[in-house]
Amino acid sequence: MNYFLRNFAFRLFFSRKLAFFVLIISFIFLNITNIGLASDDFLKTQIEEKNKELNVIKSQILETQKKLDEVETQGQSLKKEISLIDYRIRQLVLGIRSSEINIKKLTLEIKELNTNLGETKKQTNNKKETIGLLLREMQRKHNEDLLIRFLKSRTLSDSMLEFHSFINFQNSLTSEISRLNNLTEETDIKLKESIEKKEELKIENLNLKSRRNIINEQKNLRQNVLTQTKNQEKLYQAGLKKLQKQQREIAEEIEKIEVGLRPKINLGFLPQKGRGVLMMPVRGILTQEYGYTRFARHSFKGRFHNGIDIGAPIGTPVFSAEDGRVVAFGDQDRTCPRVSAGKYIVIKHNNNLTTLYAHLSKIIITHNQQVKRGEIIGYVGSSGYSTGPHLHFTVYDSNTFYMGHSRLCGPMPLGGTLNPMDYL
């Protein structure tokens, strides 16, 4: 284009209409220079207000978690049990409020992006059409006879002035076309952002719906505890002794089987250990490690902790650690309440690893469903044998994994376990 314009400038600089073209193009450039993504100050203010509200909610959730942690250090009692449930309900109320605010914020952000996109596309198309018309006009002038233009010229100085003006003009034209191309690329980026925001909005709506269901379950749990104990500490303690006995029996049963399965692990068929082989399945804090940890010695009477625990508020989304297929899920609390994994999901991955997600508050997948890495499969809870809201995450060698049958709890995920931290 640069060669064409310079050649055209040399052949057309005698034109008496050149000044008219320069005037028109200069006016267009003035508008093009001012093209930018439209920004609505009112929308920006609203979005900023929602961000501030979300920060306040986040602080309240953290404060509630601190109080919940304090209660968990207390001795087992009916009062403690009810207090824990109440704090979890409080967390869920805050989580629901957070989802509602975030939905409003995302809706505003999508509106802002769409407004900017629409205005930018309109202006970009208009300017490209205008430049195209002018280029076609210049092409037509380019075909006129050079000698006729020379004879119609006024003075040599005027002609040279027009020539230099046109050279400046063609440089500006080239520059502005480049700016339009950049603007088109920026539009594509904003379009991608808009699509991502819509996906975030879809996920947040799912979170809101799920948390509303979870809070109802927690309220029912609170009522069941009070009903079963008749709100009497003596009855609660009697039930607690029976529960602890069942917890020990299940832990011993699982440990006995998995001790025999771990030697069967074949590392040659497994992915090489390294960070990122699996993604962290939940955003939270690592509270218990894998193996013969202090927690295992205290809580499991010296037995092996076959996964890691990640603490997070109840209702926090849980993600699939890798692409795979759901091979099992269930709720052990239906047959042996507060004794083992509670609500759990098992996913078999293509890399010969199988992962278990336990103590969930809600499951949102189906059997044999194909899931993607990072896809929400459930929500953090405190179901089964759990001292507080967290995710218990176990990694198995797929060749050793199977769904066994527990004497007390029925279907039970079993297999040769690996240290999850070797792959996260």
NORQUINOR-V727158 format. One record per backbone hydrogen bond with DSSP energy under -0.5 kcal/mol. CO is the residue of the C=O (numbers start at 1). NH is the residue of the N-H. Records with the same first field share a line. If there is no record, write none. Layout:
CO: NH + NH
This chain:
1: 5
2: 6
3: 7
4: 8
5: 9
6: 10
7: 11
8: 12
9: 13
12: 15
15: 18
17: 21
18: 22
19: 23
20: 24
21: 25
22: 26
23: 27
24: 28
25: 29
26: 30
27: 31
28: 32
29: 33
30: 34
32: 35
39: 41
40: 44
41: 45
42: 46
43: 47
44: 48
45: 49
46: 50
47: 51
48: 52
49: 53
50: 54
51: 55
52: 56
53: 57
54: 58
55: 59
56: 60
57: 61
58: 62
59: 63
60: 64
61: 65
62: 66
63: 67
64: 68
65: 69
66: 70
67: 71
68: 72
69: 73
70: 73
71: 74
77: 81
78: 82
79: 83
80: 84
81: 85
82: 86
83: 87
84: 88
85: 89
86: 90
87: 91
88: 92
89: 93
90: 94
91: 95
92: 96
93: 97
94: 98
95: 99
96: 100
97: 101
98: 102
99: 103
100: 104
101: 105
102: 106
103: 107
104: 108
105: 109
106: 110
107: 111
108: 112
109: 113
110: 114
111: 115
112: 116
113: 117
114: 118
115: 119
116: 120
117: 121
118: 122
119: 123
120: 124
121: 125
122: 126
123: 127
124: 128
125: 129
126: 130
127: 131
128: 132
129: 133
130: 134
131: 135
132: 136
133: 137
134: 138
135: 139
136: 140
137: 141
138: 142
139: 143
140: 143
141: 144
145: 149
146: 150
147: 151
148: 152
149: 153
150: 153
155: 159
156: 160
157: 161
158: 162
159: 163
160: 164
161: 165
162: 166
163: 167
164: 168
165: 169
166: 170
167: 171
168: 172
169: 173
170: 174
171: 175
172: 176
173: 177
174: 178
175: 179
176: 180
177: 181
178: 182
179: 183
180: 184
181: 185
182: 186
183: 187
184: 188
185: 189
186: 190
187: 191
188: 192
189: 193
190: 194
191: 195
192: 196
193: 197
194: 198
195: 199
196: 200
197: 201
198: 202
199: 203
200: 204
201: 205
202: 206
203: 207
204: 208
205: 209
206: 210
207: 211
208: 212
209: 213
210: 214
211: 215
212: 216
213: 217
214: 218
215: 219
216: 220
217: 221
218: 222
219: 223
220: 224
221: 225
222: 226
223: 227
224: 228
225: 229
226: 230 + 231
229: 232
232: 236
233: 237
234: 238
235: 239
236: 240
237: 241
238: 242
239: 243
240: 244
241: 245
242: 246
243: 247
244: 248
245: 249
246: 250
247: 251
248: 252
249: 253
250: 254
251: 255
252: 256
253: 257
254: 258
255: 259
256: 260
257: 260 + 261
258: 262
259: 263
261: 264
262: 265
265: 267
266: 269
267: 270
274: 277
281: 319
282: 284
285: 287 + 311
288: 309
291: 293 + 305
293: 297
294: 298
295: 299 + 300
296: 300 + 302 + 303
300: 303
304: 306
305: 291
308: 393
309: 287 + 288 + 311
310: 391
311: 285
313: 316
316: 380
318: 377 + 378
320: 374
321: 279
323: 350
324: 371
325: 327 + 348
326: 368
328: 346
330: 344
331: 334
332: 335 + 336
336: 339 + 340
340: 385
341: 359
342: 332
343: 360
344: 330
345: 357
346: 327 + 328
347: 355
348: 325
349: 352
351: 271
352: 398
353: 349
354: 396
355: 347
356: 394
357: 345
358: 392
359: 381 + 383
360: 343
362: 379
366: 369
369: 326
371: 324
372: 375
375: 320
377: 364
378: 318
379: 361 + 362
380: 315
381: 390
384: 386
389: 312
390: 381 + 392
391: 310 + 393
392: 358 + 394
393: 308
394: 356
395: 418
396: 354 + 398
397: 400 + 401
398: 401
402: 404 + 414
404: 412
406: 410
410: 406
412: 404
414: 402
415: 417
416: 397
418: 395 + 420
419: 422
420: 423 + 424
422: 274
423: 277 + 278
